[in-house]
């Protein structure tokens, strides 16, 4: 049974999916690394992580997370550390690419080889280790659930909608970044882009760690 305000849910979740955040930067980062394929696989991992949050929300575990400052802080620090670590990887790759033209060419050749398991793993960990997503699910989703329906079935249905909208939007971003990558594939340009993406990821991770 669709909620009475399903139209409002579609509008709200579409806007929220398009707001830049750690997941968006993860898709951009990996699209720079391996084009559309890498970005799309990363997005699939990110969106799959939504079902993890839907599960713990449906089971009531997110309520525990919402009420436990210690548990929230612990998971937040782990997620922040992971995002900062990925950003530092980008900064290191940018340094190597800029330092040596030969090394940059070799690194670029390796970057074209997409590792499906790595891209998917990076995406799903980026989402699952973000406690803000769990809090978002426990506070946002119930507003669009029908009290007469089964809560678990409803939250999985709404999560499927969220999955589809987020995946389409992130794949569009990956496609744009992948095409731009072909135009600005010079080693120095790539190093500047990777350094920028890495700096943003580090900043996002530190902001997540410092947030209340």
C-alpha positions in Angstrom: 0.0 0.0 0.0 1.5 3.3 -1.1 1.6 6.1 1.5 -0.7 9.0 1.1 2.2 11.4 0.7 4.2 9.2 -1.7 4.6 12.1 -4.2 6.2 14.2 -1.4 8.5 11.3 -0.7 9.7 11.1 -4.3 10.4 14.8 -4.3 12.2 14.8 -1.0 14.3 11.7 -1.6 15.3 12.9 -5.1 16.5 16.2 -3.7 18.4 14.5 -0.8 20.0 12.0 -3.3 21.4 15.0 -5.3 22.9 16.8 -2.4 26.7 16.4 -2.5 28.2 14.4 0.3 30.7 11.6 1.0 28.9 9.2 -1.3 28.9 11.7 -4.1 32.6 12.3 -3.7 33.3 8.6 -3.6 31.6 8.1 -7.0 33.5 11.1 -8.4 36.7 9.8 -7.0 36.4 6.3 -8.5 35.0 7.7 -11.8 38.2 9.7 -12.2 40.1 6.5 -11.5 38.3 4.1 -13.8 35.5 5.9 -15.7 31.8 5.1 -15.8 32.3 1.5 -15.0 34.2 2.2 -11.8 31.7 4.9 -10.8 28.7 2.7 -11.5 30.0 -0.3 -9.5 30.9 2.1 -6.6 27.3 3.5 -6.8 25.9 0.0 -6.7 27.9 -0.7 -3.5 26.7 2.6 -2.0 23.1 2.0 -2.8 23.3 -1.6 -1.6 24.4 -0.2 1.8 21.0 1.5 2.0 19.4 -1.9 2.6 21.7 -2.4 5.5 20.4 0.7 7.1 16.8 -0.3 6.1 17.3 -3.6 7.9 18.6 -2.2 11.2 15.9 0.5 11.1 13.3 -2.1 10.5 14.6 -4.2 13.4 14.8 -1.1 15.7 18.6 -1.2 16.0 18.9 2.3 14.5 16.9 3.6 17.5 19.6 2.2 19.8 22.2 4.0 17.7 20.1 7.2 17.8 20.0 7.1 21.6 23.5 5.9 22.2 26.1 8.8 22.0 29.0 6.4 22.6 28.0 3.9 19.9 27.2 6.7 17.4 30.6 8.3 18.1 32.4 5.0 17.7 30.9 4.2 14.3 31.3 7.8 13.2 35.0 7.8 13.9 35.4 4.5 12.0 33.5 5.9 9.0 35.4 9.2 9.1 38.8 7.4 9.3 37.8 5.3 6.2 36.8 8.4 4.2 40.0 10.3 5.2 42.1 7.2 4.3 40.6 7.1 0.8 41.2 10.8 0.4 44.8 10.4 1.4 45.1 7.6 -1.2 44.0 10.1 -3.8 46.5 12.7 -2.6 49.3 10.1 -2.7 48.3 9.1 -6.3 48.2 12.7 -7.3 51.7 13.3 -5.9 53.1 10.3 -7.8 51.4 11.3 -11.0 52.7 14.8 -10.8 56.2 13.8 -9.8 57.0 11.6 -12.8 55.7 11.7 -16.3 56.7 8.1 -16.8 55.2 7.0 -13.5 52.1 8.9 -14.3 51.6 7.1 -17.6 52.1 3.7 -15.8 49.6 4.8 -13.1 47.1 5.9 -15.7 47.4 2.5 -17.5 46.7 0.7 -14.2 43.8 3.1 -13.4 41.9 1.9 -16.5 41.7 -1.6 -15.1 38.6 -1.7 -12.9 38.5 -4.1 -10.0 34.8 -4.9 -9.4 35.2 -6.2 -5.9 37.3 -3.2 -4.8 34.9 -0.6 -6.3 31.9 -2.3 -4.8 33.6 -2.8 -1.4 34.6 0.9 -1.3 31.1 2.0 -2.1 29.3 -0.2 0.4 31.7 0.5 3.3 31.4 4.3 2.6 27.7 4.0 3.1 27.5 1.4 5.9 30.1 3.1 8.0 28.2 6.4 8.0 26.0 6.5 11.1 24.2 9.6 9.8 22.5 7.4 7.2 21.1 5.1 10.0 19.8 8.2 11.9 18.4 9.5 8.6 16.4 6.3 8.1 15.0 6.1 11.6 13.9 9.8 11.5 12.9 10.4 7.9 11.4 7.1 6.6 8.6 6.8 9.2 7.1 10.1 8.0 6.2 8.3 4.7 5.0 5.0 6.1 1.4 3.9 6.4 0.5 2.9 9.9 -1.8 0.2 8.6 0.9 -1.5 6.5 3.8 -3.8 7.5 6.7 -1.6 8.6 9.5 -3.8 7.3 7.9 -4.3 3.9 7.2 -0.6 3.7 10.8 0.5 4.6 12.3 -1.9 2.1 9.9 -0.6 -0.6 10.9 3.0 0.1 14.5 2.0 0.2 14.2 0.4 -3.2 12.9 3.8 -4.5 15.8 5.5 -2.8 18.2 2.9 -4.4 16.9 3.5 -7.9 17.0 7.3 -7.7 20.4 7.5 -6.1 21.9 4.9 -8.5 20.6 6.8 -11.6 21.9 10.1 -10.3 25.3 8.8 -9.3 25.7 6.9 -12.6 24.9 10.2 -14.4 27.6 11.9 -12.4 30.0 9.0 -13.2 29.2 9.3 -16.9 29.9 13.0 -16.9 33.2 12.6 -15.0 34.2 9.6 -17.2 33.7 11.7 -20.4 35.6 14.7 -18.8 38.4 12.3 -17.9 39.0 11.5 -21.6 39.3 15.3 -22.3 41.6 16.2 -19.4 43.7 13.0 -19.3 47.1 14.8 -19.2 49.1 13.7 -16.1 49.2 17.2 -14.5 45.5 17.7 -15.0 44.7 14.3 -13.6 47.0 15.0 -10.6 45.2 18.3 -9.9 41.8 16.6 -10.1 42.8 13.7 -7.9 44.4 16.1 -5.4 41.1 18.1 -5.3 39.0 15.0 -4.8 41.3 13.7 -2.2 41.3 17.0 -0.3 37.5 17.1 -0.3 37.3 13.5 0.9 39.7 14.3 3.7 37.7 17.4 4.6 34.4 15.4 4.6 35.9 12.8 6.8 37.2 15.3 9.3 33.9 17.2 9.3 32.1 13.9 10.0 34.4 13.1 12.9 34.0 16.6 14.4 30.2 16.8 14.0 27.8 16.4 16.9 
